[in-house]
């Protein structure tokens, strides 16, 4: 592999993690790809990062995205972390197939990580090959961009490159590398790694770094580490409330997949729910339903409790007192989540004020949707038609009308408490209730076409649709509809 080249596109890296967090990573180099081809490039994101899209959308840019060239100022490294995976603790995980190239300051003054995913073995790969298959790379690109368009905090994709190599899973598959952008790659599991080893000062250094990078407003608090935990908890509560409001199921909410920044990360076995049910699970490895749709808020709180455990020695020299303080704080997480969740759902229902019975109103709708087999996304979207005077589109989504008709009457009475013109309300609802999500059957069609036939057109079309999710357009009706019901439940798989 060639080293830094002045002819390569410039990034203007400013790598605070490698400068400040010695011991949290291993410097490493990507494995060169045999015959890289740039399949997808995110011009808008490149511009947001302050990069030159013309220079990057080139042979030289492809070489960087494939891991074949190291741009000037990069400091490639693999981060170490631990994590609870499906409830069991793994004391050492780390970037087994990813390399952090470095950090840039974007046009908004925000620090962003740029990482290669699928670039080969690292010291943390264990028995893995460190590579990625094309399907999972394109899935992460697609879902991440859809989530961004839906207003969900998320990692994003800058580029997807086919490597020209074959990776071996259950079957041979074409290889690929994703270039991922995030606020940072600090995870709950990063803190767990050092806490489990008893390295209190390294945990303190991590917390100080995370505060400086993500939550500088808490640095002057009486107890900054407690304030830090509260800030992370609020960010995670906002995130999961957005997931729930969209019917999104992450599928693998291990503590190593939960970011300190509050961004969604690692789109492996994720999917969006069609028919409404809190028990919905898509992941092939979640055999007990730990990460089912309805369990996500509780799992978030559990993960935050694991983060709290790592902060015990920082919060107070008196361990018992620290545990008491942190326990009291963690016990507030469900209420914090509920505040964000009901606020999100009020907007979806067109409510502009708060009333004591709103939670009951929401729960009754969800129960009617589950009983009636109604599609999650379309039910909320078609409520704006009811506001405009036509309830038939939403009624047609239910197999029986008793539940939804009774609910519609109660909802109309609740709307009457808000002084808002119907068309204004309907337009506001259409801005938060998408008509297009990455429907599972459409995602599979696009990925199959790209992987099996080398045809990216279905992927590109779907990406364009989900990048503008709330504007209903002629000729795109097929993208709004759920797929045909199958005798075998839809399953998703991890990309490793």
Beta strands, then each sheet from edge to edge (+ up, - down):
strand 1: 25-27
strand 2: 37-41
strand 3: 77-79
strand 4: 83-85
strand 5: 88-90
strand 6: 98-105
strand 7: 111-117
strand 8: 132-133
strand 9: 156-168
strand 10: 172-182
strand 11: 248-249
strand 12: 271-272
sheet 1: 1+ 3-
sheet 2: 2+ 9- 10+ 7- 6+
sheet 3: 2+ 9- 10+ 8-
sheet 4: 4+ 5-
sheet 5: 11+ 12-
end
